[in-house]
Amino acid sequence: MVSLNIALTYQFLLTFLTHFFVLVVSLFIATRLINNIVELSYRKGLYQSNLAISIYVFGYYSAIILVLVSALSLKNENFDIITNLLAFSSLVILGMIFLSIDQKIFNYLYLNSLDSQFELERENLSLSLIQTGGLLSFAILFYSIFNETEFYFKYILNDVVILITSQIILFTVIKIAFFKSRFDEVREIQKGNVAVSIELTSIFISFAFLIGNIAGDIQDIDANGFSKLILLTAISFIPLMYLPSLLTSFIVSENKKADSSIEDGNIVIAIKSGIVRIAVAILLIETLPYNILIFNN
């Protein structure tokens, strides 16, 4: 005979309704925040027919969903409704604040010479794709670091410091990657070169996967943990930057380098190169031994 466990059912309903309430409130806040980030007036109705804005909005809410999933995974053995509500909502709000700040910094570092509002309004898909890459790269870092974190002030503070450090490293690595790139990124984005934008977005996402995976294993804030994060990222830089282009050039039938094809606007080649780059990042994550570095106290 099957019977219903009333206590567990009540606990489930209480937890579900609590999380659902925070979810609704979070999406409401996220909708208000996006106006501040994109600096567009939705009353104009531009988003209804503008593909560039639609892509950006998709990337933004995808990042919000990853933040929500991270909050849902918080470890909390106390099933008190107030504690659950505080834990879940605190991390969601923290994630949305950091996401807003991150996008402002992203635009300043990489798109400062462009009028983002004007470019989105004229349906510049290249700009919306690279901005979406920035949003998703932050969300990947956030999820990797905060996933299954215990709800104690010490651990949350540790993860906040690790997140900020990881984001700084990501921004630095991407800046170096852009400096070594053969593309004039801002010019190509302004031209609306979608292929170049896809290539740059794949660089953001692949490095976010790699750095997030390393940062997620750091338990304490100390010199060894941060040294490991910086050095393993540095070790992975060359294979992650140059192997995808070489491999893509090898498997493409055209008598042309992948970089040249991407600069000419070949979207198919850019997609192939991006997929190869993400595959190389996953390969590094799965095979790079973290104990390759030996620290002597």
N, C-alpha and C positions, 0 to 999 in steps of 0.2 A: 504494500500500500504506500502510495506517495502522498506526502503531506507538505504543506508550505511552511517554511521556517519564517515565522512572523517577525522575529527579531532581525534576521538578516535582510528580509524584504523591506522592513522599515528603514534599516540602515542604508540600503541601496537607494531607496526613493529619496531619502534625505540628502545623501551625497549627490545624487543625480540632479535634483532640483537646485541644490546649492551651486553646483558647477554650471548648470544651465542658466541660472540667473546671472552669474558672473560673465558667462559667454555672451549673453544678450547685451549686458551693459558694456562689455569690452568692444563688441562690434559697433555699438552706438558711438563710443568714444573714438574708435578707429575711424569711423566715417567723418567725425569732426576734425580729427588730426590730419587726414589726407588733404583737406583744403589748405591747411597751413603748410604742408610739405610741398604739394604741387603748385600752390599759389594760383589755382584756377577757380573761377566762379562756376559752380555746377548749375547755377540758375540759367546759364546760357544754353544749357542742353548740349554742349559740345561733346560730352562723353558718349552720348547716345549714338553718334555716327562716326566719331573720330577713332580710328583703329589704334593710333599711337597712345591715346589716353586710355583706351580700353586695355591695352597690353600692360600699361603701367599700373592701372588699378588691379588687374589680375595678379601682377607680381607683388603688389602691396598687400593684398588680402591673403595671398599664399604665405607671405612672411608672417602675417598676423596669426595665421592658423598654426604655423610651426611654433610660434611663441606660446599659443594656447596649449598645444600638445605637450610642450616642455613643462608647462605649469601643471597639467593633469598628471604628469609622471612623478611629481614630488612625493618623496617618501615621508609619510606622516602616520605613525602608529596610533596617534590619538584621533579617534573618530568624532570628537566633539565638533559640532557644526560650526561654532565660532572659529575654532582653530583651522578647520578646513577652508572656510570662507576667507580668512585672513591670509592663509598660505597661498591659495590659488589666485586670489585677486592681487596680492602684492607682487607676485612674479609676473603676472600679465601686465600690470601697470608699469612695472620696471622695464619689461621688454618693449612696450610701446614707446616709452620715453626714450630709451636707447635707440630704437629704430628711427625715431624722428630726428634725434641728434646725429645719428650715423648718416642719414641721407643728406642732411645739411652739409656735413663735412665732406661727403662724397662729391656733391655738386661743386663745392669750393675747390677741392683738390684736382678734379679731373675735367670739370665742365664750367670752370669759372668764367671763361671768355664767351660762353654761349648764354643766350637768353632762353632758359628752359621753358618758360611759359610760352614764348613766341614759337619755339621749335615744336612743342607739343600741339599748339593750336594749328600749326600748318601741317600737322600729321607727319612729323619726322619719326618714322619707325626706328631708325637707327638710334636716336636718342632714347626712346622709350625702352628699347631692348637693353641698352647698357645700364640705364637706371634700374631696370628690373633685375639685372645681374647683381647690381650693388645691394638691392633689397634682399635678394635670396641668399647672397653670400653672408650677410649679417645674420639672417635667420638660421642658416646652417651652423654658423659659429655658436649662436645662442642655444640652439637645440643640443649640439654636441657637448656643450659645457654644463648646461643646467638639467639635462635629462637625468631623471632619477636622483636628483640632489635631495639630501635630507633637509627638512625645514628647521634649521637652526641658524641663528644669526651668524655664527662663525663660518659655516659652510657657504651661506649665501654671500657673505662678504668676500670670502676667498674666490668664489666663482665670478663675482663682479670684477675683481681685480684681474683675474685670468682673462675674462672677456675683453676688458679694456686693453690689456697687453696684447692679446691675440689680434684684436682689430687694428692696433697700431702696427703690428708686424705685417698683417695682411695689406694695409694701405702702403707700407714701405716697400714690400715685395712687388706689389702691382705698379708702384711708381717706378721702380727699377726696371720692371718688365716693359713698361711703356717707353722708358728712356732708351732701352735696347731694341725696341721694335722698329721695323722699317717703315711703319705707317706714321703719318701725321694724324694722330687719333682725332683731335678736335676738328681738323679740316675734313676728314673723312666722315665723321658723324654729322657735321654741318651739311655736307653734300648729300647726306642720306644714304651712305654706303652701308646697307644692311649686312653684307658679308663681313666687313670689318667689325661691325658691332657684335655679330655672333661670335667672332673669334675672341674679341675682348671679353665678352660675357663668359665664355668658356674658361678663360684664364681666371676670372674672379671666382667662379663656382668651383673649379678644380683646386685652387689654392685654399679656398674656404673648407672644402672637404678635408684636405690634408692637414691644415693647421688646426681645424676643429677636432679632428681625430687625435692629434697629439695633445692638444690642450685638455681634452676630455679626460685624459689619464693622469693629469696633474692633480695631486691631492692637497698639497700644502703650498703656501706662498714662500718659496725659498729660492736661493740662487741656483740650485741644481735643477729645479723644475723649469725655471725660466731659461736657463742655459740650454736645457734639452729642447725646449720649444724653438728657440732661435737657431740652434745648430742643426737640428733635424730639418727645419724649413730650408736652411741654407744648402744642406746636402741635397735636398730634393729639387732645388731651383733649376739647375741645368737640365736634368732629364725631363722635368715637367714643362720647361719652356721650349726646348729644342727637339726633343724626340718626336712629339706629335707632328711638327712640320715636316721633318725628314721622313717619317713613316707615311704620312699622307701623300707627300710627293712621290713616294715609292709605289703606292698602291693606285695612284691616279694614272689613268691612261694618257693624259695630255702630256706633251713635251714641254712642260712648264712647271716651275716650282709652285708649291701650294701657296706661299706668301704672295707671289705675283698674281695668281689667280684670284685670291681673296681681295687684293688691292684693286683688281679690275672689276670686282663686284660679283664674283661667282659664289652664289649662296650655297650651292650643293657642296662645293669644296670646303667652304667655311663650316658647314654642318658636319662633314666628315672629320675635319680637323678638330672641331670641338668635341665630338664623340671620342676620338682617339685620345685627346688630352684628359678628359674625365676618366677614361679607362686607365691611362697611365697613372693618374692620381690614385685610383682605387688599387692598382697594382702596387704602388709604393706603400699605401696604407697597410696592405695585407702582407707585404714581404719585408719591409724595412724593419730590422730589429731595433727596438728602442734601447737595448743594452749595448748598442754599437759604441756608445759614448761611455767612458769610464771617468768618474769624478773621484778624485782623491782629496779627502778632507785634511 
